Amino acid sequence: MSIDILPPGLNDPVATVAASVPASPRSSLRAGWRRLLKWNARIEDNLIGDALGVLFLFSGLVAFLWLAPLLGPFLP
């Protein structure tokens, strides 16, 4: 026994769509390759940004630890 929540006729397909067939077998490979290259570019951008952020934070910490003893006598 099934319970229909939606009104009748709402589940009927609106239109039939023919399955897309690639023009050649290579075109589907090219599309997959383009998708792979886009994902690679996105990952590289994120990792490079993260690496630069870590580099600048670490260099700022090292600079602070190096300059703190030198500037200590001038602060009080």
N, CA, C and O atoms as CSV, one atom per row, in Angstrom:
chain,resi,resn,atom,element,x,y,z
A,1,MET,N,N,0.844,-1.174,0.000
A,1,MET,CA,C,0.000,0.000,0.000
A,1,MET,C,C,0.889,1.237,0.000
A,1,MET,O,O,1.713,1.417,0.897
A,2,SER,N,N,0.722,2.078,-0.996
A,2,SER,CA,C,1.527,3.296,-1.073
A,2,SER,C,C,0.672,4.502,-0.712
A,2,SER,O,O,-0.523,4.550,-1.004
A,3,ILE,N,N,1.293,5.444,-0.091
A,3,ILE,CA,C,0.603,6.674,0.299
A,3,ILE,C,C,1.109,7.783,-0.604
A,3,ILE,O,O,2.304,8.080,-0.615
A,4,ASP,N,N,0.217,8.393,-1.355
A,4,ASP,CA,C,0.587,9.491,-2.242
A,4,ASP,C,C,0.361,10.812,-1.531
A,4,ASP,O,O,-0.762,11.136,-1.143
A,5,ILE,N,N,1.436,11.574,-1.361
A,5,ILE,CA,C,1.347,12.877,-0.713
A,5,ILE,C,C,1.098,13.953,-1.765
A,5,ILE,O,O,0.350,14.900,-1.522
A,6,LEU,N,N,1.718,13.812,-2.923
A,6,LEU,CA,C,1.585,14.798,-3.985
A,6,LEU,C,C,0.294,14.586,-4.761
A,6,LEU,O,O,-0.212,13.466,-4.819
A,7,PRO,N,N,-0.251,15.649,-5.362
A,7,PRO,CA,C,-1.463,15.500,-6.157
A,7,PRO,C,C,-1.207,14.605,-7.366
A,7,PRO,O,O,-0.069,14.507,-7.824
A,8,PRO,N,N,-2.242,13.951,-7.891
A,8,PRO,CA,C,-2.034,13.055,-9.035
A,8,PRO,C,C,-1.570,13.828,-10.260
A,8,PRO,O,O,-1.994,14.958,-10.501
A,9,GLY,N,N,-0.691,13.197,-11.025
A,9,GLY,CA,C,-0.171,13.812,-12.235
A,9,GLY,C,C,1.078,14.639,-12.026
A,9,GLY,O,O,1.701,15.057,-13.002
A,10,LEU,N,N,1.465,14.888,-10.786
A,10,LEU,CA,C,2.640,15.709,-10.523
A,10,LEU,C,C,3.933,14.926,-10.735
A,10,LEU,O,O,4.981,15.516,-10.996
A,11,ASN,N,N,3.863,13.619,-10.625
A,11,ASN,CA,C,5.053,12.796,-10.815
A,11,ASN,C,C,5.291,12.426,-12.264
A,11,ASN,O,O,6.303,11.798,-12.575
A,12,ASP,N,N,4.381,12.799,-13.168
A,12,ASP,CA,C,4.551,12.470,-14.573
A,12,ASP,C,C,5.719,13.258,-15.152
A,12,ASP,O,O,5.939,14.407,-14.770
A,13,PRO,N,N,6.465,12.657,-16.065
A,13,PRO,CA,C,7.586,13.395,-16.665
A,13,PRO,C,C,7.077,14.573,-17.490
A,13,PRO,O,O,6.055,14.477,-18.170
A,14,VAL,N,N,7.795,15.665,-17.421
A,14,VAL,CA,C,7.421,16.877,-18.142
A,14,VAL,C,C,7.759,16.741,-19.613
A,14,VAL,O,O,6.943,17.072,-20.472
A,15,ALA,N,N,8.952,16.259,-19.910
A,15,ALA,CA,C,9.374,16.095,-21.301
A,15,ALA,C,C,10.367,14.945,-21.350
A,15,ALA,O,O,11.015,14.619,-20.355
A,16,THR,N,N,10.472,14.355,-22.495
A,16,THR,CA,C,11.466,13.313,-22.672
A,16,THR,C,C,12.707,13.939,-23.284
A,16,THR,O,O,12.620,14.736,-24.219
A,17,VAL,N,N,13.835,13.578,-22.759
A,17,VAL,CA,C,15.110,14.130,-23.222
A,17,VAL,C,C,15.938,12.977,-23.761
A,17,VAL,O,O,16.145,11.968,-23.087
A,18,ALA,N,N,16.404,13.147,-24.978
A,18,ALA,CA,C,17.244,12.112,-25.580
A,18,ALA,C,C,18.608,12.118,-24.900
A,18,ALA,O,O,19.124,13.173,-24.531
A,19,ALA,N,N,19.171,10.962,-24.744
A,19,ALA,CA,C,20.502,10.853,-24.148
A,19,ALA,C,C,21.525,11.482,-25.082
A,19,ALA,O,O,21.510,11.250,-26.291
A,20,SER,N,N,22.404,12.276,-24.507
A,20,SER,CA,C,23.415,12.925,-25.340
A,20,SER,C,C,24.510,11.923,-25.682
A,20,SER,O,O,25.011,11.204,-24.817
A,21,VAL,N,N,24.855,11.893,-26.911
A,21,VAL,CA,C,25.885,10.989,-27.398
A,21,VAL,C,C,27.049,11.840,-27.869
A,21,VAL,O,O,26.854,12.727,-28.699
A,22,PRO,N,N,28.241,11.602,-27.373
A,22,PRO,CA,C,29.374,12.408,-27.817
A,22,PRO,C,C,29.635,12.218,-29.311
A,22,PRO,O,O,29.385,11.154,-29.880
A,23,ALA,N,N,30.142,13.278,-29.920
A,23,ALA,CA,C,30.428,13.226,-31.352
A,23,ALA,C,C,31.488,12.176,-31.652
A,23,ALA,O,O,31.415,11.479,-32.664
A,24,SER,N,N,32.448,12.071,-30.789
A,24,SER,CA,C,33.482,11.059,-30.947
A,24,SER,C,C,33.902,10.589,-29.555
A,24,SER,O,O,33.681,11.299,-28.574
A,25,PRO,N,N,34.497,9.422,-29.458
A,25,PRO,CA,C,34.929,8.953,-28.134
A,25,PRO,C,C,35.970,9.868,-27.494
A,25,PRO,O,O,36.076,9.916,-26.269
A,26,ARG,N,N,36.727,10.582,-28.293
A,26,ARG,CA,C,37.773,11.447,-27.741
A,26,ARG,C,C,37.198,12.672,-27.064
A,26,ARG,O,O,37.804,13.201,-26.133
A,27,SER,N,N,36.011,13.146,-27.520
A,27,SER,CA,C,35.461,14.358,-26.928
A,27,SER,C,C,35.120,14.147,-25.457
A,27,SER,O,O,35.285,15.061,-24.650
A,28,SER,N,N,34.645,12.951,-25.096
A,28,SER,CA,C,34.365,12.700,-23.690
A,28,SER,C,C,35.667,12.632,-22.887
A,28,SER,O,O,35.695,13.027,-21.721
A,29,LEU,N,N,36.736,12.137,-23.499
A,29,LEU,CA,C,38.029,12.123,-22.816
A,29,LEU,C,C,38.557,13.538,-22.628
A,29,LEU,O,O,39.139,13.860,-21.592
A,30,ARG,N,N,38.352,14.378,-23.634
A,30,ARG,CA,C,38.809,15.769,-23.507
A,30,ARG,C,C,38.044,16.491,-22.415
A,30,ARG,O,O,38.625,17.267,-21.656
A,31,ALA,N,N,36.739,16.242,-22.329
A,31,ALA,CA,C,35.943,16.886,-21.283
A,31,ALA,C,C,36.418,16.438,-19.906
A,31,ALA,O,O,36.518,17.251,-18.987
A,32,GLY,N,N,36.710,15.149,-19.762
A,32,GLY,CA,C,37.224,14.656,-18.486
A,32,GLY,C,C,38.583,15.239,-18.160
A,32,GLY,O,O,38.877,15.553,-17.006
A,33,TRP,N,N,39.413,15.381,-19.187
A,33,TRP,CA,C,40.745,15.956,-18.987
A,33,TRP,C,C,40.639,17.428,-18.578
A,33,TRP,O,O,41.367,17.880,-17.694
A,34,ARG,N,N,39.732,18.177,-19.219
A,34,ARG,CA,C,39.534,19.585,-18.843
A,34,ARG,C,C,39.048,19.692,-17.405
A,34,ARG,O,O,39.499,20.560,-16.658
A,35,ARG,N,N,38.135,18.816,-17.019
A,35,ARG,CA,C,37.630,18.841,-15.646
A,35,ARG,C,C,38.761,18.540,-14.665
A,35,ARG,O,O,38.853,19.169,-13.610
A,36,LEU,N,N,39.609,17.595,-15.003
A,36,LEU,CA,C,40.738,17.255,-14.145
A,36,LEU,C,C,41.711,18.432,-14.032
A,36,LEU,O,O,42.224,18.712,-12.949
A,37,LEU,N,N,41.963,19.115,-15.139
A,37,LEU,CA,C,42.865,20.269,-15.102
A,37,LEU,C,C,42.287,21.407,-14.269
A,37,LEU,O,O,43.026,22.090,-13.561
A,38,LYS,N,N,40.971,21.620,-14.344
A,38,LYS,CA,C,40.346,22.672,-13.532
A,38,LYS,C,C,40.470,22.364,-12.047
A,38,LYS,O,O,40.788,23.245,-11.249
A,39,TRP,N,N,40.217,21.101,-11.676
A,39,TRP,CA,C,40.353,20.730,-10.273
A,39,TRP,C,C,41.796,20.858,-9.808
A,39,TRP,O,O,42.048,21.271,-8.676
A,40,ASN,N,N,42.745,20.510,-10.670
A,40,ASN,CA,C,44.157,20.636,-10.326
A,40,ASN,C,C,44.521,22.102,-10.090
A,40,ASN,O,O,45.244,22.422,-9.146
A,41,ALA,N,N,44.021,22.984,-10.945
A,41,ALA,CA,C,44.306,24.412,-10.780
A,41,ALA,C,C,43.723,24.926,-9.470
A,41,ALA,O,O,44.365,25.715,-8.777
A,42,ARG,N,N,42.510,24.488,-9.120
A,42,ARG,CA,C,41.904,24.947,-7.878
A,42,ARG,C,C,42.680,24.462,-6.660
A,42,ARG,O,O,42.857,25.210,-5.699
A,43,ILE,N,N,43.143,23.215,-6.694
A,43,ILE,CA,C,43.899,22.685,-5.555
A,43,ILE,C,C,45.239,23.392,-5.436
A,43,ILE,O,O,45.679,23.715,-4.333
A,44,GLU,N,N,45.886,23.633,-6.568
A,44,GLU,CA,C,47.176,24.325,-6.518
A,44,GLU,C,C,47.025,25.717,-5.954
A,44,GLU,O,O,47.841,26.148,-5.140
A,45,ASP,N,N,45.984,26.435,-6.376
A,45,ASP,CA,C,45.778,27.787,-5.867
A,45,ASP,C,C,45.571,27.765,-4.358
A,45,ASP,O,O,46.112,28.609,-3.644
A,46,ASN,N,N,44.805,26.823,-3.880
A,46,ASN,CA,C,44.548,26.751,-2.449
A,46,ASN,C,C,45.801,26.370,-1.678
A,46,ASN,O,O,46.084,26.962,-0.636
A,47,LEU,N,N,46.552,25.402,-2.162
A,47,LEU,CA,C,47.749,24.974,-1.449
A,47,LEU,C,C,48.830,26.048,-1.480
A,47,LEU,O,O,49.545,26.236,-0.495
A,48,ILE,N,N,48.953,26.746,-2.590
A,48,ILE,CA,C,49.941,27.823,-2.659
A,48,ILE,C,C,49.568,28.938,-1.698
A,48,ILE,O,O,50.426,29.492,-1.012
A,49,GLY,N,N,48.274,29.264,-1.653
A,49,GLY,CA,C,47.830,30.291,-0.706
A,49,GLY,C,C,48.078,29.880,0.731
A,49,GLY,O,O,48.509,30.693,1.550
A,50,ASP,N,N,47.807,28.621,1.039
A,50,ASP,CA,C,48.054,28.129,2.399
A,50,ASP,C,C,49.540,28.132,2.717
A,50,ASP,O,O,49.936,28.504,3.822
A,51,ALA,N,N,50.366,27.723,1.762
A,51,ALA,CA,C,51.815,27.693,1.993
A,51,ALA,C,C,52.360,29.104,2.214
A,51,ALA,O,O,53.209,29.315,3.080
A,52,LEU,N,N,51.874,30.062,1.434
A,52,LEU,CA,C,52.323,31.442,1.634
A,52,LEU,C,C,51.871,31.977,2.986
A,52,LEU,O,O,52.620,32.690,3.653
A,53,GLY,N,N,50.661,31.641,3.391
A,53,GLY,CA,C,50.182,32.084,4.698
A,53,GLY,C,C,51.029,31.533,5.826
A,53,GLY,O,O,51.378,32.261,6.755
A,54,VAL,N,N,51.361,30.264,5.756
A,54,VAL,CA,C,52.212,29.654,6.790
A,54,VAL,C,C,53.595,30.285,6.767
A,54,VAL,O,O,54.178,30.545,7.820
A,55,LEU,N,N,54.120,30.532,5.580
A,55,LEU,CA,C,55.443,31.147,5.472
A,55,LEU,C,C,55.473,32.529,6.119
A,55,LEU,O,O,56.396,32.839,6.873
A,56,PHE,N,N,54.474,33.359,5.833
A,56,PHE,CA,C,54.462,34.708,6.395
A,56,PHE,C,C,54.202,34.694,7.900
A,56,PHE,O,O,54.787,35.495,8.629
A,57,LEU,N,N,53.340,33.804,8.377
A,57,LEU,CA,C,53.129,33.718,9.820
A,57,LEU,C,C,54.395,33.265,10.537
A,57,LEU,O,O,54.750,33.814,11.579
A,58,PHE,N,N,55.070,32.272,9.985
A,58,PHE,CA,C,56.299,31.780,10.603
A,58,PHE,C,C,57.393,32.847,10.572
A,58,PHE,O,O,58.114,33.028,11.554
A,59,SER,N,N,57.518,33.552,9.447
A,59,SER,CA,C,58.560,34.589,9.364
A,59,SER,C,C,58.239,35.745,10.309
A,59,SER,O,O,59.153,36.344,10.877
A,60,GLY,N,N,56.961,36.066,10.486
A,60,GLY,CA,C,56.599,37.110,11.449
A,60,GLY,C,C,56.926,36.706,12.867
A,60,GLY,O,O,57.396,37.525,13.657
A,61,LEU,N,N,56.679,35.434,13.203
A,61,LEU,CA,C,57.012,34.937,14.534
A,61,LEU,C,C,58.514,34.968,14.777
A,61,LEU,O,O,58.962,35.385,15.845
A,62,VAL,N,N,59.291,34.532,13.797
A,62,VAL,CA,C,60.753,34.543,13.927
A,62,VAL,C,C,61.259,35.978,14.057
A,62,VAL,O,O,62.145,36.245,14.869
A,63,ALA,N,N,60.717,36.891,13.280
A,63,ALA,CA,C,61.142,38.294,13.371
A,63,ALA,C,C,60.800,38.875,14.740
A,63,ALA,O,O,61.598,39.617,15.314
A,64,PHE,N,N,59.627,38.545,15.265
A,64,PHE,CA,C,59.256,39.046,16.595
A,64,PHE,C,C,60.191,38.493,17.661
A,64,PHE,O,O,60.663,39.236,18.521
A,65,LEU,N,N,60.461,37.184,17.606
A,65,LEU,CA,C,61.338,36.586,18.614
A,65,LEU,C,C,62.767,37.100,18.493
A,65,LEU,O,O,63.497,37.142,19.484
A,66,TRP,N,N,63.169,37.489,17.298
A,66,TRP,CA,C,64.525,38.001,17.112
A,66,TRP,C,C,64.626,39.464,17.546
A,66,TRP,O,O,65.642,39.887,18.098
A,67,LEU,N,N,63.555,40.237,17.290
A,67,LEU,CA,C,63.598,41.662,17.620
A,67,LEU,C,C,63.184,41.966,19.051
A,67,LEU,O,O,63.551,43.022,19.566
A,68,ALA,N,N,62.440,41.097,19.714
A,68,ALA,CA,C,61.985,41.363,21.077
A,68,ALA,C,C,63.134,41.610,22.059
A,68,ALA,O,O,63.060,42.571,22.826
A,69,PRO,N,N,64.178,40.802,22.074
A,69,PRO,CA,C,65.268,41.107,23.014
A,69,PRO,C,C,65.992,42.412,22.672
A,69,PRO,O,O,66.505,43.087,23.565
A,70,LEU,N,N,66.035,42.769,21.386
A,70,LEU,CA,C,66.714,44.004,21.012
A,70,LEU,C,C,65.910,45.236,21.402
A,70,LEU,O,O,66.482,46.257,21.785
A,71,LEU,N,N,64.590,45.146,21.307
A,71,LEU,CA,C,63.741,46.286,21.630
A,71,LEU,C,C,63.312,46.311,23.092
A,71,LEU,O,O,62.696,47.281,23.534
A,72,GLY,N,N,63.628,45.257,23.855
A,72,GLY,CA,C,63.234,45.175,25.271
A,72,GLY,C,C,63.698,46.333,26.101
A,72,GLY,O,O,62.888,46.882,26.849
A,73,PRO,N,N,64.946,46.748,26.028
A,73,PRO,CA,C,65.397,47.863,26.882
A,73,PRO,C,C,64.717,49.191,26.555
A,73,PRO,O,O,64.662,50.066,27.419
A,74,PHE,N,N,64.207,49.371,25.358
A,74,PHE,CA,C,63.612,50.635,24.970
A,74,PHE,C,C,62.128,50.731,25.393
A,74,PHE,O,O,61.576,51.830,25.454
A,75,LEU,N,N,61.486,49.588,25.683
A,75,LEU,CA,C,60.051,49.608,25.984
A,75,LEU,C,C,59.723,50.106,27.385
A,75,LEU,O,O,58.723,50.812,27.518
A,76,PRO,N,N,60.494,49.795,28.470
A,76,PRO,CA,C,60.074,50.300,29.793
A,76,PRO,C,C,60.377,51.741,30.002
A,76,PRO,O,O,60.077,52.287,31.064
